[in-house]
């Protein structure tokens, strides 16, 4: 019929191919969520369990309440974080992640599609099956892209490990556990009492 637009069919990604870009990512029609890390596709874990969601919700609220009337903003997954290399063009971005929680203090990095550039602080909450990805693959891209502070929370063990970026390299904190008072070097003044925080998870 004359004048009818042809709608292209959504692409199916090649999971064996390791050079996918954000431009490719935008064309996929997938029921499950995926992330791109240096062009390689990683399937995200099945829907977070109840404990994961409780930890995420309580921590998000703690940051959100503290950041009221402050310039930094907090977001939670699912919300794409694009970590560009030499260019911010879609076809030149090969890492797109969805951290559980992240804080951005530079509004220039935010657009309707999410965030382009390194957040100031990222929190990943470990779930069964995703530990290796968080501890290895994401550690590397977060360090390289300049994420100033990277929190890893283990809900079952009730611990928090914080990596701080110093002169381009991550330096780990000691392992924080119930009874500790955790402070952020990036979000000045923010404190988290782990005894009361994890008690709320019970």
N, C-alpha and C positions, 0 to 999 in steps of 0.2 A: 504494500500500500504506500502510495507516494507520500513523502514527508515524515514517515514514522521513524523515530530514532531507534538505533540499534543499541541495546544495552549489553555491554560486554559481560561475559560470565566471570564470576569471581574465580581467582586462581587458587589452585591447591599447591601448597608449598612442597618442595622436595626436601624432606628431612635429612637426606644424606648430603645435600649440597651445603657448603659452608661459606657462602658468600652472599647471603641475603642482606638487603638493605631495608631501611625504614619505608622506602617507596614500595618495595615488594610487600612488606608487612601490611601496608594499608589496603592492598588488593586481596588479601586472604579472607575467606569466609569460613571461619572455624568455630565450632561449638565450644571447644576448650580454649583456655587462655594459654598463650605462649609468650616467651620473652626471647629477645635476640641478644646474644653476647658475642661480640666480635664476628657477626655475620652468621653465627650458628644458632639454630633453633633449639630452645629448651622448653619442653612442656612443663607447665606449672603443676604443682601437686593438686590432687583432688580438693574440693572445697574445704576450707579450713575447719578444724574441729572446734568444739565449744570452748575449750581452754584457750586456744589460739585467739579466738574472737574476743574473749573476755580480757585477755592481756592487751590486745590491740585497742579495744574500746576504752579501757581504763587509762592506758598511756596516752592515747589521743586526747582524751578529755583533760588530762593533766597538762599536756603541752598547750592545748587550745585555751584553757583558762588562763594559763600564765602569759600567753602571747596576746591576749586581748589588749587593744590600744597600743600595740607594739608593731614595728614595721615588718616583722617576719610573719609568714603564713605557713600553716600546716595542712597537709593533704594526706589522704590514705588511699590504698589500692581499692579498686583498679583505676589507675591514673598513670598514663605513660610518661616515663622519664627518658628522654632521648639524650644520649651522651655522645656528642659529635667529636670528630677528630679534627681534620683540617678544614672542614666546611659544615655549615648548618643546613645544606640542601638535603632534601629527603633521600636522594639516591646516594649520598655520601655518608650517611649515618648508618652504622652497623651494630650499634648497641641500643636496645630499647628494653628497659626493665620496668617492673611494677613493684617497687618496695612497699612493705607493709605500711610504713609511715615515713614521711619526710618533711623537712622544714626548709623553706626557701626565704632568704632575706633580700634577694635582688628581684624586684618585680619584672625586670626586663626579661627574665628567663621564663616567664609564664605566658602562655597563649591558650587559645581555646582547645588545643589538642593535648595540653598537659604542660610539661616542663622541657625546655631544651637547654642543656647545660647542667653542671653539677649542683645538686642541692647542697645546702650548708651542712645538714645533718640527715642521716638515713638510719632507720631502724628496720632490721629484719628479725622476724619472730620465727624461730625454727619449728618445723613440723616434720613428722616422720617422712623420710623420702627426699627432703630438700636440703639436708644439712651439707652435703658435699658441694652443691652448687653455691650456697651462700658463703661457705667458708673458703672456697677456692676460686671459682670463676668470678663471682661478684666482688670479692676482696680485691682482686687484681684490677678490674675495670673501675671500681670506686676510687682506688688509690691513683690510678693513672689519670682519671678525669678530674681529680681535685676535690672530692667530697671530704670536707674538713673533719667530720666526725661520723663514725660508723658504729652503731650499737648492734650487738647480736644478743638476743634474748632467748634463753632456753627455758620455756615455761615449766616443763616437768621437773627439771633440776633446780628451778627458781634461781637462776644466775644471769648476770649481765656482764658482757665483756665489751669494752669500748676501745676502738682504735682511733687515735688522734693523728692527723696528718701534720708532720713536722718536716719541713724542708723537702717535701715531695714524697716522704715515706711514712707508712703507718707505724705507730708505736702503740703496743697494747697496754691497757691498764692491767691491774691485777684483776682476778675474777671476783666480781661483787656478788654477794649473796644476802639472804635475809639478815637484817640487823645493820646493814650498811646504808649510808646516805650517799646517793649517787648525784654528782654534779656535772653539768655540761660546761665545757670550756668554750663552746661556740654560742650557746644560748645562755648568756651571762645571767647568773642569779637563779637559774632553774635547778631545783633539787627534787630528788625522788627518794622517799623513805621506803626502802625495799621490804622492811618488815610489814608495814601496813599495806603496801602495794600488793605483795604476794598473798597476804592474809585475805585480801578481798577476792582472791581467785578461788578460795576454798568453798 
